[in-house]
Amino acid sequence: MDQKLRGIFYDILVGIPGGFLIFMGMLMFNAVIGMLLTTGPWTMLVILYFTSLVVGMLARLMRPYHGLGTALASGVIAALLILYLWLASSIGAGTGLIFGPAGILGTIVFSILGAWLLPFLRKRTVSAK
């Protein structure tokens, strides 16, 4: 197997659980916050973006040289899961904001942003000491 294809295969292999972690993390945090406050679609969208950012940072932390590809794969897997649920849901379910273009694009963008942001945060904390 070519070295480049092997790297892409490993990014996808690690990105699959990362994508499910983004989606399940959003559902879990929404359920916990829903016990304390009333949540709506905007709160759920912010939670989705936050979990995408954290998973992107975790991907970069676990795979320093290939973290950006892994974060991209995680975002794409989560976006495909959201796309499937968007196409399978009924019209007027009240979750068009999360299971729509904003949720699909947001998972990809924020997971890449998290992988890109982590080295800058690490440099900043090291230089502050």
JOVEN-V762979 format. One record per residue. RES is the residue in three letters. OMEGA is omega in radians with two decimals (999 if undefined). NEAR is the number of other ideal C-beta (glycine too) atoms within 10 Angstrom. D_FIRST is the distance of its C-alpha to the first C-alpha in Angstrom with 1 decimal. Layout:
res = <RES,RES>
omega = <OMEGA,OMEGA>
near = <NEAR,NEAR>
d_first = <D_FIRST,D_FIRST>
//
This chain:
res = <MET,ASP,GLN,LYS,LEU,ARG,GLY,ILE,PHE,TYR,ASP,ILE,LEU,VAL,GLY,ILE,PRO,GLY,GLY,PHE,LEU,ILE,PHE,MET,GLY,MET,LEU,MET,PHE,ASN,ALA,VAL,ILE,GLY,MET,LEU,LEU,THR,THR,GLY,PRO,TRP,THR,MET,LEU,VAL,ILE,LEU,TYR,PHE,THR,SER,LEU,VAL,VAL,GLY,MET,LEU,ALA,ARG,LEU,MET,ARG,PRO,TYR,HIS,GLY,LEU,GLY,THR,ALA,LEU,ALA,SER,GLY,VAL,ILE,ALA,ALA,LEU,LEU,ILE,LEU,TYR,LEU,TRP,LEU,ALA,SER,SER,ILE,GLY,ALA,GLY,THR,GLY,LEU,ILE,PHE,GLY,PRO,ALA,GLY,ILE,LEU,GLY,THR,ILE,VAL,PHE,SER,ILE,LEU,GLY,ALA,TRP,LEU,LEU,PRO,PHE,LEU,ARG,LYS,ARG,THR,VAL,SER,ALA,LYS>
omega = <3.13,-3.07,-3.14,3.10,3.09,3.10,3.11,3.11,3.14,3.06,3.13,-3.13,3.10,-3.13,3.14,3.08,3.09,3.10,3.08,3.08,3.08,-3.08,-3.12,3.07,3.10,3.12,-3.12,-3.13,3.08,3.11,-3.14,3.13,3.10,3.06,-3.08,-3.07,3.00,-3.11,3.11,-3.12,-3.14,3.09,3.12,3.11,3.09,3.10,3.09,3.12,-3.14,3.12,3.06,3.10,-3.13,3.12,3.05,3.09,3.10,3.12,3.13,3.12,-3.11,-3.14,-3.01,-3.09,-3.10,-3.07,-3.13,3.08,3.11,3.10,3.08,3.11,3.11,3.12,3.14,3.11,3.10,3.12,3.09,3.08,3.11,3.09,3.11,-3.14,3.10,3.14,-3.11,-3.08,3.12,3.13,3.13,3.13,3.10,-3.14,-3.12,3.14,-3.14,-3.11,3.13,-3.10,3.14,3.12,-3.11,-3.13,-3.11,3.13,3.14,-3.08,-3.07,3.05,3.06,3.11,3.10,3.11,3.13,-3.04,-3.04,3.13,3.11,3.09,3.13,3.09,-3.13,3.14,3.11,-3.13,3.13,-3.11,999>
near = <7,8,6,8,9,10,15,13,12,15,23,17,11,19,24,13,13,25,24,15,21,28,21,14,18,24,13,13,18,17,10,11,15,13,7,7,8,7,17,11,16,10,16,21,18,16,20,27,21,16,25,32,23,16,29,31,20,20,30,24,14,12,17,12,8,18,23,20,20,26,32,20,23,32,30,20,23,31,22,13,18,26,15,11,15,17,8,8,14,5,5,7,10,10,16,15,15,23,23,17,12,16,26,20,13,23,31,19,16,24,36,22,18,28,27,15,15,21,13,9,11,13,10,9,9,8,7,6,4>
d_first = <0.0,3.8,6.4,8.5,6.8,6.4,10.0,11.1,10.1,12.1,14.8,15.3,15.4,18.0,19.7,20.6,23.2,24.2,25.1,27.1,28.7,29.9,31.5,33.0,34.2,36.1,37.7,38.6,40.2,42.0,43.5,44.6,46.1,47.6,49.7,51.2,51.5,51.4,48.0,47.2,44.4,44.5,44.2,41.3,39.6,40.2,38.8,35.7,35.3,36.0,33.5,30.8,31.8,31.8,28.4,27.0,28.8,27.4,23.8,24.5,26.4,23.7,20.8,22.7,20.0,17.9,21.0,21.6,18.4,19.1,22.7,21.9,19.8,22.7,25.2,23.5,23.3,27.0,27.9,26.5,28.5,31.5,31.2,31.1,34.2,35.9,35.5,36.6,39.6,43.1,44.7,46.9,45.3,46.0,42.4,41.6,41.1,38.3,36.8,36.9,35.6,36.8,34.8,31.6,31.6,33.0,30.2,27.6,30.0,31.2,27.9,26.7,30.2,30.0,26.8,28.4,31.8,30.9,30.6,33.9,35.6,34.5,35.8,39.0,39.7,39.0,41.2,44.0,44.4>
//
